[in-house]
Amino acid sequence: MIDYKYTAKNPKTGNNIKSYIQADNQRDAYKIIKNLGLIPIKIEVSGSGILGFLDNLTKSIPGKDKVLFSRQLSTLINAGLPIIQSLNSVGNQTKNKNLKLVISQVINSVEGGSTLAKALASHPKVFNEIYINLISAGEASGTIDKALERLADQQEKDQEILAKVRGALIYPLIVVLVMVAVVTFMLVEVLPQVQVFYNSIKAGQLPLITRILLALSAFVINFWWLVIAFLIVIFVLINRFSKTHLGRRLLDSFKLKSWPIKSLMTKLYMARFSRMTSTLVASGVPLIQVLEITSKSVNNVMIEESITHAIFKVKGGKSLSSALKGDPYFLELVPNMLSIGEESGSLEQMMAKTADYYEKEVDNEIKNVSTIIEPVMMIVLGIVALIIVAAILLPIYGLANNSAFTGG
């Protein structure tokens, strides 16, 4: 997607509007502007400054701000305020400058005759496909307020789970940072002094582990800039590779197959799938469209492929429960609850209950993973410390033994 800056005329008011949209090319950008009910005057690729800004909109707009936006807009529309007035009110109350900019652009689009769903769709990095489809369904049924309320609930659940997962990673991250800091300090400050000491007493041939660490110490001291450059290059390469199809497959497969996070990640994806399915079905989105949206929003290539295969089976006449039954990436409870929901006509409720169950299971798995990771990290830290201490003390023990042998 390319970011475009455009100037267009509102045929209803005669005013010129300046804003930004995203499209694959200039022709598509022209069509989008026309669909908004505007007359394009000028379309150009946006400058690097705003380009970088728009590229980081998702990062610069926290999830809690999006939840608050949905909740406030739902309340105002439910109270009977027109959409434009509701958006203006929410925009005035919003403290996040980036979100204010997005809301102002949405207001311009809606004033130009666009639907709310189309206006929000111009900002795919802020409002995902689920958001757009729920708003579109709400507009069609006259229940935008309920759609926004469901979106706020969905976003709150997602933020809550992600916060717990991130919280579980804080301790291992702190341990790793401490380990890196200790090792760096030993290499840069302690080992050079040890080498000076051994040279002064003419310790002779040092143990292999000591020589390796001393060589590493000298390299880090003399070529620290090269070490930093190497780490940056590795980080950039890994980051780029993780965004390729092969990289995503490897990473997502690792999440679903590796101990000790396998169970945690699987249940996390089951909770996400169930919650999104429940929300979309409740909003009246057709089942095939529900699956297409969910497959892209679960954020795992392996799960996405499983849902895609299920879509073909459902189109062929199978029920969703039978289409997912036996899939290696779907836990058995999901198709079982789907089956109950399909038979009783309560698919939304069954999926909501499934989501509640797996969200609680995610909490338990986070505790289990934390219980496992803590001692493992302490063992690793101990091994690193033991290697460094051994490299320092082994020559001393060697000297002591030689002295004892000579004296005897």
Secondary structure, DSSP 8 states (H G I E B T S, - for coil): -EEEEEEEE-TTT--EEEEEEEESSHHHHHHHHHHTT-EEEEEEE--HHHHHHHHTHHHHS-HHHHHHHHHHHHHHHHTT--HHHHHHHHHHH---HHHHHHHHHHHHHHHTT--HHHHHHT-TTTS-HHHHHHHHHHHHHT-HHHHHHHHHHHHHHHHHHHHHHHHHHHHHHHHHHHHHHHHHHIIIIIHHHHHHHHHHTT--S--HHHHHHHHHHHHHHHSHHHHHHHHHHHHHHHHHHHTSHHHHHHHHHHHHHSTTTHHHHHHHHHHHHHHHHHHHHHTT--HHHHHHHHHHHS--HHHHHHHHHHHHHHHTT--HHHHHTT-TTS-THHHHHHHHHHHHT-HHHHHHHHHHHHHHHHHHHHHHHHHHHHHHHHHHHHHHHHHHHHHHHHHHHHHHHHHHHHH-
